[in-house]
Amino acid sequence: MTNQALFVAFLPYFSPFYTIYCCFGVSIGVSLRKIILTAGVSISVSYFSVLLFKNIFGSDGIIMRYLADMARQALEYRRRRRRRIHPLALA
């Protein structure tokens, strides 16, 4: 049983368009599946972007904290490198 056939088989149980589905057949089922899939993808993408925005600029600011920590470590590393004397310069 393919994915499409499985969807068409279970469509009447959760579709409000059951009468339309009965009248127009499988083509309506396939188009409904495409509509449902595109809506689901757009909703998940927008939800993910909201989560990302909250993590960067929100009260938690996990990503912002991580970036600030990385910048601080890079500055400390540069300061340490500048102070270090080359071993051959002492010889």
N, CA, C and O atoms as a Tinker XYZ file with bonds, in Angstrom:
   364  protein
     1  N      0.842000   -1.191000    0.000000    73     2
     2  CA     0.000000    0.000000    0.000000    64     1     3
     3  C      0.882000    1.247000    0.000000    63     2     4     5
     4  O      1.714000    1.428000    0.889000    81     3
     5  N      0.700000    2.081000   -0.976000    73     3     6
     6  CA     1.531000    3.279000   -1.051000    64     5     7
     7  C      1.042000    4.319000   -0.047000    63     6     8     9
     8  O     -0.032000    4.204000    0.544000    81     7
     9  N      1.882000    5.337000    0.117000    73     7    10
    10  CA     1.546000    6.416000    1.042000    64     9    11
    11  C      0.276000    7.136000    0.604000    63    10    12    13
    12  O     -0.572000    7.486000    1.426000    81    11
    13  N      0.160000    7.351000   -0.710000    73    11    14
    14  CA    -1.009000    8.059000   -1.244000    64    13    15
    15  C     -2.287000    7.242000   -1.014000    63    14    16    17
    16  O     -3.319000    7.779000   -0.610000    81    15
    17  N     -2.194000    5.933000   -1.279000    73    15    18
    18  CA    -3.372000    5.083000   -1.087000    64    17    19
    19  C     -3.766000    5.025000    0.391000    63    18    20    21
    20  O     -4.950000    5.013000    0.728000    81    19
    21  N     -2.763000    4.990000    1.264000    73    19    22
    22  CA    -3.014000    4.969000    2.701000    64    21    23
    23  C     -3.730000    6.250000    3.124000    63    22    24    25
    24  O     -4.671000    6.221000    3.917000    81    23
    25  N     -3.258000    7.389000    2.570000    73    23    26
    26  CA    -3.885000    8.666000    2.908000    64    25    27
    27  C     -5.327000    8.710000    2.424000    63    26    28    29
    28  O     -6.221000    9.147000    3.149000    81    27
    29  N     -5.549000    8.252000    1.188000    73    27    30
    30  CA    -6.904000    8.268000    0.634000    64    29    31
    31  C     -7.818000    7.332000    1.427000    63    30    32    33
    32  O     -9.005000    7.612000    1.597000    81    31
    33  N     -7.254000    6.210000    1.915000    73    31    34
    34  CA    -8.063000    5.273000    2.689000    64    33    35
    35  C     -8.495000    5.875000    4.018000    63    34    36    37
    36  O     -9.618000    5.644000    4.465000    81    35
    37  N     -7.606000    6.653000    4.662000    73    35    38
    38  CA    -7.936000    7.211000    5.976000    64    37    39
    39  C     -8.511000    8.625000    5.915000    63    38    40    41
    40  O     -8.907000    9.181000    6.940000    81    39
    41  N     -8.557000    9.208000    4.713000    73    39    42
    42  CA    -9.052000   10.581000    4.577000    64    41    43
    43  C    -10.481000   10.767000    5.100000    63    42    44    45
    44  O    -10.733000   11.758000    5.786000    81    43
    45  N    -11.425000    9.868000    4.812000    73    43    46
    46  CA   -12.800000   10.100000    5.284000    64    45    47
    47  C    -12.929000   10.187000    6.796000    63    46    48    49
    48  O    -13.871000   10.801000    7.297000    81    47
    49  N    -11.994000    9.578000    7.540000    73    47    50
    50  CA   -12.121000    9.574000    8.997000    64    49    51
    51  C    -11.792000   10.923000    9.612000    63    50    52    53
    52  O    -12.348000   11.278000   10.651000    81    51
    53  N    -10.888000   11.690000    8.979000    73    51    54
    54  CA   -10.536000   12.962000    9.606000    64    53    55
    55  C    -10.747000   14.158000    8.688000    63    54    56    57
    56  O    -10.206000   15.234000    8.940000    81    55
    57  N    -11.529000   13.982000    7.623000    73    55    58
    58  CA   -11.726000   15.082000    6.695000    64    57    59
    59  C    -13.128000   15.676000    6.838000    63    58    60    61
    60  O    -14.122000   14.949000    6.819000    81    59
    61  N    -13.201000   17.000000    6.981000    73    59    62
    62  CA   -14.532000   17.640000    6.973000    64    61    63
    63  C    -15.128000   17.684000    5.568000    63    62    64    65
    64  O    -16.315000   17.962000    5.398000    81    63
    65  N    -14.288000   17.403000    4.552000    73    63    66
    66  CA   -14.737000   17.454000    3.160000    64    65    67
    67  C    -15.174000   16.073000    2.671000    63    66    68    69
    68  O    -14.969000   15.726000    1.508000    81    67
    69  N    -15.769000   15.300000    3.553000    73    67    70
    70  CA   -16.108000   13.907000    3.224000    64    69    71
    71  C    -17.072000   13.821000    2.038000    63    70    72    73
    72  O    -16.902000   12.968000    1.166000    81    71
    73  N    -18.078000   14.695000    1.999000    73    71    74
    74  CA   -19.051000   14.631000    0.888000    64    73    75
    75  C    -18.388000   15.043000   -0.428000    63    74    76    77
    76  O    -18.632000   14.428000   -1.466000    81    75
    77  N    -17.549000   16.085000   -0.385000    73    75    78
    78  CA   -16.823000   16.508000   -1.589000    64    77    79
    79  C    -15.925000   15.373000   -2.069000    63    78    80    81
    80  O    -15.826000   15.100000   -3.265000    81    79
    81  N    -15.274000   14.720000   -1.112000    73    79    82
    82  CA   -14.382000   13.604000   -1.419000    64    81    83
    83  C    -15.149000   12.477000   -2.119000    63    82    84    85
    84  O    -14.661000   11.881000   -3.079000    81    83
    85  N    -16.356000   12.199000   -1.620000    73    83    86
    86  CA   -17.163000   11.144000   -2.235000    64    85    87
    87  C    -17.589000   11.533000   -3.647000    63    86    88    89
    88  O    -17.649000   10.681000   -4.533000    81    87
    89  N    -17.881000   12.802000   -3.861000    73    87    90
    90  CA   -18.351000   13.230000   -5.185000    64    89    91
    91  C    -17.209000   13.242000   -6.204000    63    90    92    93
    92  O    -17.354000   12.709000   -7.304000    81    91
    93  N    -16.092000   13.840000   -5.848000    73    91    94
    94  CA   -15.042000   14.075000   -6.840000    64    93    95
    95  C    -13.927000   13.034000   -6.837000    63    94    96    97
    96  O    -13.067000   13.048000   -7.718000    81    95
    97  N    -13.931000   12.135000   -5.861000    73    95    98
    98  CA   -13.017000   11.005000   -5.910000    64    97    99
    99  C    -11.608000   11.319000   -5.466000    63    98   100   101
   100  O    -11.368000   12.196000   -4.637000    81    99
   101  N    -10.678000   10.569000   -6.050000    73    99   102
   102  CA    -9.298000   10.556000   -5.561000    64   101   103
   103  C     -8.580000   11.881000   -5.822000    63   102   104   105
   104  O     -7.704000   12.264000   -5.048000    81   103
   105  N     -8.938000   12.591000   -6.908000    73   103   106
   106  CA    -8.227000   13.832000   -7.241000    64   105   107
   107  C     -8.369000   14.859000   -6.128000    63   106   108   109
   108  O     -7.413000   15.563000   -5.802000    81   107
   109  N     -9.556000   14.947000   -5.545000    73   107   110
   110  CA    -9.779000   15.843000   -4.408000    64   109   111
   111  C     -8.923000   15.398000   -3.227000    63   110   112   113
   112  O     -8.363000   16.234000   -2.518000    81   111
   113  N     -8.818000   14.077000   -3.011000    73   111   114
   114  CA    -7.998000   13.572000   -1.917000    64   113   115
   115  C     -6.539000   13.957000   -2.087000    63   114   116   117
   116  O     -5.878000   14.362000   -1.131000    81   115
   117  N     -6.036000   13.827000   -3.327000    73   115   118
   118  CA    -4.633000   14.169000   -3.590000    64   117   119
   119  C     -4.403000   15.663000   -3.413000    63   118   120   121
   120  O     -3.400000   16.069000   -2.826000    81   119
   121  N     -5.327000   16.492000   -3.916000    73   119   122
   122  CA    -5.148000   17.937000   -3.774000    64   121   123
   123  C     -5.252000   18.355000   -2.312000    63   122   124   125
   124  O     -4.526000   19.242000   -1.864000    81   123
   125  N     -6.158000   17.716000   -1.565000    73   123   126
   126  CA    -6.258000   18.000000   -0.131000    64   125   127
   127  C     -4.966000   17.630000    0.572000    63   126   128   129
   128  O     -4.498000   18.345000    1.458000    81   127
   129  N     -4.389000   16.493000    0.163000    73   127   130
   130  CA    -3.126000   16.082000    0.787000    64   129   131
   131  C     -2.040000   17.122000    0.525000    63   130   132   133
   132  O     -1.257000   17.449000    1.416000    81   131
   133  N     -1.999000   17.641000   -0.713000    73   131   134
   134  CA    -0.997000   18.670000   -1.033000    64   133   135
   135  C     -1.233000   19.928000   -0.197000    63   134   136   137
   136  O     -0.287000   20.527000    0.314000    81   135
   137  N     -2.496000   20.321000   -0.061000    73   135   138
   138  CA    -2.822000   21.511000    0.746000    64   137   139
   139  C     -2.415000   21.289000    2.198000    63   138   140   141
   140  O     -1.816000   22.166000    2.821000    81   139
   141  N     -2.743000   20.110000    2.735000    73   139   142
   142  CA    -2.419000   19.808000    4.129000    64   141   143
   143  C     -0.909000   19.792000    4.333000    63   142   144   145
   144  O     -0.403000   20.324000    5.321000    81   143
   145  N     -0.181000   19.169000    3.376000    73   143   146
   146  CA     1.282000   19.095000    3.491000    64   145   147
   147  C      1.909000   20.482000    3.442000    63   146   148   149
   148  O      2.777000   20.795000    4.257000    81   147
   149  N      1.475000   21.329000    2.485000    73   147   150
   150  CA     2.083000   22.670000    2.383000    64   149   151
   151  C      1.752000   23.503000    3.616000    63   150   152   153
   152  O      2.602000   24.248000    4.104000    81   151
   153  N      0.523000   23.385000    4.125000    73   151   154
   154  CA     0.155000   24.123000    5.333000    64   153   155
   155  C      0.991000   23.646000    6.523000    63   154   156   157
   156  O      1.464000   24.451000    7.326000    81   155
   157  N      1.162000   22.333000    6.623000    73   155   158
   158  CA     1.963000   21.789000    7.722000    64   157   159
   159  C      3.405000   22.248000    7.655000    63   158   160   161
   160  O      4.003000   22.593000    8.674000    81   159
   161  N      3.968000   22.252000    6.448000    73   159   162
   162  CA     5.360000   22.689000    6.293000    64   161   163
   163  C      5.500000   24.162000    6.646000    63   162   164   165
   164  O      6.442000   24.544000    7.339000    81   163
   165  N      4.571000   24.996000    6.175000    73   163   166
   166  CA     4.675000   26.426000    6.466000    64   165   167
   167  C      4.508000   26.702000    7.957000    63   166   168   169
   168  O      5.195000   27.556000    8.516000    81   167
   169  N      3.585000   25.970000    8.605000    73   167   170
   170  CA     3.380000   26.159000   10.044000    64   169   171
   171  C      4.624000   25.738000   10.818000    63   170   172   173
   172  O      5.037000   26.423000   11.753000    81   171
   173  N      5.227000   24.601000   10.426000    73   171   174
   174  CA     6.411000   24.132000   11.153000    64   173   175
   175  C      7.585000   25.078000   10.941000    63   174   176   177
   176  O      8.360000   25.321000   11.866000    81   175
   177  N      7.723000   25.620000    9.717000    73   175   178
   178  CA     8.816000   26.564000    9.452000    64   177   179
   179  C      8.633000   27.830000   10.272000    63   178   180   181
   180  O      9.589000   28.343000   10.852000    81   179
   181  N      7.389000   28.338000   10.323000    73   179   182
   182  CA     7.159000   29.563000   11.098000    64   181   183
   183  C      7.370000   29.303000   12.589000    63   182   184   185
   184  O      7.894000   30.164000   13.296000    81   183
   185  N      6.969000   28.132000   13.071000    73   183   186
   186  CA     7.170000   27.783000   14.480000    64   185   187
   187  C      8.663000   27.704000   14.799000    63   186   188   189
   188  O      9.115000   28.172000   15.843000    81   187
   189  N      9.428000   27.093000   13.865000    73   187   190
   190  CA    10.869000   26.984000   14.065000    64   189   191
   191  C     11.519000   28.362000   14.084000    63   190   192   193
   192  O     12.412000   28.613000   14.894000    81   191
   193  N     11.078000   29.266000   13.192000    73   191   194
   194  CA    11.669000   30.601000   13.166000    64   193   195
   195  C     11.330000   31.382000   14.434000    63   194   196   197
   196  O     12.153000   32.149000   14.935000    81   195
   197  N     10.114000   31.183000   14.953000    73   195   198
   198  CA     9.749000   31.842000   16.216000    64   197   199
   199  C     10.625000   31.326000   17.351000    63   198   200   201
   200  O     11.102000   32.102000   18.179000    81   199
   201  N     10.837000   30.000000   17.385000    73   199   202
   202  CA    11.697000   29.421000   18.415000    64   201   203
   203  C     13.120000   29.969000   18.308000    63   202   204   205
   204  O     13.745000   30.306000   19.314000    81   203
   205  N     13.624000   30.053000   17.065000    73   203   206
   206  CA    14.975000   30.562000   16.849000    64   205   207
   207  C     15.070000   32.013000   17.308000    63   206   208   209
   208  O     16.039000   32.397000   17.964000    81   207
   209  N     14.061000   32.825000   16.962000    73   207   210
   210  CA    14.046000   34.236000   17.362000    64   209   211
   211  C     14.020000   34.359000   18.884000    63   210   212   213
   212  O     14.714000   35.199000   19.457000    81   211
   213  N     13.207000   33.511000   19.542000    73   211   214
   214  CA    13.142000   33.552000   21.002000    64   213   215
   215  C     14.475000   33.157000   21.624000    63   214   216   217
   216  O     14.898000   33.739000   22.623000    81   215
   217  N     15.137000   32.160000   21.028000    73   215   218
   218  CA    16.417000   31.715000   21.568000    64   217   219
   219  C     17.505000   32.761000   21.385000    63   218   220   221
   220  O     18.406000   32.867000   22.216000    81   219
   221  N     17.433000   33.545000   20.293000    73   219   222
   222  CA    18.467000   34.560000   20.069000    64   221   223
   223  C     18.189000   35.804000   20.914000    63   222   224   225
   224  O     19.064000   36.270000   21.644000    81   223
   225  N     16.967000   36.341000   20.814000    73   223   226
   226  CA    16.678000   37.641000   21.430000    64   225   227
   227  C     15.784000   37.553000   22.666000    63   226   228   229
   228  O     15.504000   38.572000   23.297000    81   227
   229  N     15.337000   36.357000   23.014000    73   227   230
   230  CA    14.375000   36.233000   24.104000    64   229   231
   231  C     15.007000   36.369000   25.470000    63   230   232   233
   232  O     16.179000   36.719000   25.607000    81   231
   233  N     14.201000   36.084000   26.475000    73   231   234
   234  CA    14.668000   36.207000   27.861000    64   233   235
   235  C     15.762000   35.183000   28.157000    63   234   236   237
   236  O     16.700000   35.459000   28.905000    81   235
   237  N     15.626000   33.984000   27.552000    73   235   238
   238  CA    16.676000   32.977000   27.722000    64   237   239
   239  C     17.937000   33.409000   26.996000    63   238   240   241
   240  O     19.020000   33.460000   27.580000    81   239
   241  N     17.783000   33.723000   25.703000    73   239   242
   242  CA    18.912000   34.184000   24.908000    64   241   243
   243  C     20.055000   33.183000   24.872000    63   242   244   245
   244  O     21.217000   33.555000   25.033000    81   243
   245  N     19.724000   31.906000   24.662000    73   243   246
   246  CA    20.744000   30.856000   24.724000    64   245   247
   247  C     21.810000   31.088000   23.653000    63   246   248   249
   248  O     23.007000   31.030000   23.933000    81   247
   249  N     21.359000   31.351000   22.424000    73   247   250
   250  CA    22.313000   31.513000   21.320000    64   249   251
   251  C     23.125000   32.789000   21.517000    63   250   252   253
   252  O     24.327000   32.806000   21.253000    81   251
   253  N     22.465000   33.868000   21.985000    73   251   254
   254  CA    23.166000   35.136000   22.208000    64   253   255
   255  C     24.235000   34.954000   23.290000    63   254   256   257
   256  O     25.350000   35.457000   23.157000    81   255
   257  N     23.889000   34.235000   24.355000    73   255   258
   258  CA    24.859000   33.966000   25.418000    64   257   259
   259  C     26.046000   33.165000   24.896000    63   258   260   261
   260  O     27.197000   33.431000   25.242000    81   259
   261  N     25.740000   32.177000   24.053000    73   259   262
   262  CA    26.791000   31.334000   23.476000    64   261   263
   263  C     27.724000   32.166000   22.601000    63   262   264   265
   264  O     28.943000   32.014000   22.671000    81   263
   265  N     27.150000   33.053000   21.771000    73   263   266
   266  CA    27.979000   33.900000   20.896000    64   265   267
   267  C     28.841000   34.852000   21.716000    63   266   268   269
   268  O     30.006000   35.078000   21.389000    81   267
   269  N     28.267000   35.410000   22.780000    73   267   270
   270  CA    29.040000   36.319000   23.630000    64   269   271
   271  C     30.185000   35.579000   24.307000    63   270   272   273
   272  O     31.287000   36.113000   24.435000    81   271
   273  N     29.924000   34.344000   24.742000    73   271   274
   274  CA    30.957000   33.526000   25.364000    64   273   275
   275  C     32.067000   33.216000   24.366000    63   274   276   277
   276  O     33.246000   33.271000   24.713000    81   275
   277  N     31.695000   32.890000   23.129000    73   275   278
   278  CA    32.695000   32.611000   22.088000    64   277   279
   279  C     33.565000   33.848000   21.827000    63   278   280   281
   280  O     34.782000   33.734000   21.682000    81   279
   281  N     32.938000   35.025000   21.769000    73   279   282
   282  CA    33.695000   36.253000   21.518000    64   281   283
   283  C     34.656000   36.536000   22.673000    63   282   284   285
   284  O     35.795000   36.949000   22.454000    81   283
   285  N     34.187000   36.311000   23.907000    73   283   286
   286  CA    35.048000   36.522000   25.071000    64   285   287
   287  C     36.246000   35.580000   25.047000    63   286   288   289
   288  O     37.371000   35.986000   25.337000    81   287
   289  N     35.997000   34.317000   24.699000    73   287   290
   290  CA    37.098000   33.351000   24.623000    64   289   291
   291  C     38.096000   33.731000   23.539000    63   290   292   293
   292  O     39.305000   33.590000   23.724000    81   291
   293  N     37.583000   34.219000   22.395000    73   291   294
   294  CA    38.480000   34.621000   21.305000    64   293   295
   295  C     39.354000   35.796000   21.737000    63   294   296   297
   296  O     40.546000   35.832000   21.428000    81   295
   297  N     38.761000   36.761000   22.453000    73   295   298
   298  CA    39.546000   37.906000   22.935000    64   297   299
   299  C     40.620000   37.470000   23.928000    63   298   300   301
   300  O     41.758000   37.934000   23.860000    81   299
   301  N     40.259000   36.582000   24.847000    73   299   302
   302  CA    41.238000   36.081000   25.816000    64   301   303
   303  C     42.373000   35.343000   25.108000    63   302   304   305
   304  O     43.539000   35.475000   25.481000    81   303
   305  N     42.022000   34.571000   24.092000    73   303   306
   306  CA    43.030000   33.819000   23.341000    64   305   307
   307  C     43.993000   34.766000   22.632000    63   306   308   309
   308  O     45.202000   34.532000   22.619000    81   307
   309  N     43.454000   35.841000   22.040000    73   307   310
   310  CA    44.324000   36.818000   21.355000    64   309   311
   311  C     45.234000   37.524000   22.340000    63   310   312   313
   312  O     46.403000   37.767000   22.044000    81   311
   313  N     44.702000   37.859000   23.522000    73   311   314
   314  CA    45.527000   38.519000   24.539000    64   313   315
   315  C     46.655000   37.598000   24.994000    63   314   316   317
   316  O     47.794000   38.036000   25.151000    81   315
   317  N     46.335000   36.320000   25.205000    73   315   318
   318  CA    47.354000   35.357000   25.626000    64   317   319
   319  C     48.410000   35.171000   24.551000    63   318   320   321
   320  O     49.595000   35.069000   24.866000    81   319
   321  N     48.006000   35.125000   23.294000    73   319   322
   322  CA    48.961000   34.933000   22.201000    64   321   323
   323  C     49.902000   36.126000   22.088000    63   322   324   325
   324  O     51.082000   35.965000   21.778000    81   323
   325  N     49.378000   37.320000   22.341000    73   323   326
   326  CA    50.192000   38.524000   22.204000    64   325   327
   327  C     51.283000   38.569000   23.276000    63   326   328   329
   328  O     52.402000   39.011000   23.014000    81   327
   329  N     50.947000   38.106000   24.494000    73   327   330
   330  CA    51.902000   38.176000   25.598000    64   329   331
   331  C     53.004000   37.128000   25.512000    63   330   332   333
   332  O     54.095000   37.319000   26.049000    81   331
   333  N     52.711000   36.007000   24.825000    73   331   334
   334  CA    53.648000   34.892000   24.818000    64   333   335
   335  C     54.905000   35.250000   24.019000    63   334   336   337
   336  O     54.810000   35.788000   22.916000    81   335
   337  N     56.085000   34.948000   24.579000    73   335   338
   338  CA    57.360000   35.216000   23.920000    64   337   339
   339  C     57.792000   33.948000   23.183000    63   338   340   341
   340  O     57.655000   32.835000   23.690000    81   339
   341  N     58.306000   34.146000   21.995000    73   339   342
   342  CA    58.724000   33.005000   21.190000    64   341   343
   343  C     59.900000   32.300000   21.858000    63   342   344   345
   344  O     60.815000   32.963000   22.346000    81   343
   345  N     59.891000   30.950000   21.888000    73   343   346
   346  CA    60.965000   30.217000   22.580000    64   345   347
   347  C     62.350000   30.477000   21.986000    63   346   348   349
   348  O     63.339000   30.460000   22.719000    81   347
   349  N     62.444000   30.717000   20.682000    73   347   350
   350  CA    63.754000   30.958000   20.052000    64   349   351
   351  C     64.295000   32.350000   20.378000    63   350   352   353
   352  O     65.497000   32.593000   20.274000    81   351
   353  N     63.406000   33.260000   20.772000    73   351   354
   354  CA    63.862000   34.604000   21.118000    64   353   355
   355  C     64.636000   34.587000   22.435000    63   354   356   357
   356  O     65.468000   35.465000   22.663000    81   355
   357  N     64.382000   33.614000   23.304000    73   355   358
   358  CA    65.080000   33.523000   24.584000    64   357   359
   359  C     66.473000   32.909000   24.420000    63   358   360   361
   360  O     67.349000   33.159000   25.249000    81   359
   361  N     66.697000   32.116000   23.374000    73   359   362
   362  CA    67.965000   31.397000   23.213000    64   361   363
   363  C     69.098000   32.323000   22.798000    63   362   364
   364  O     70.230000   31.873000   22.622000    81   363
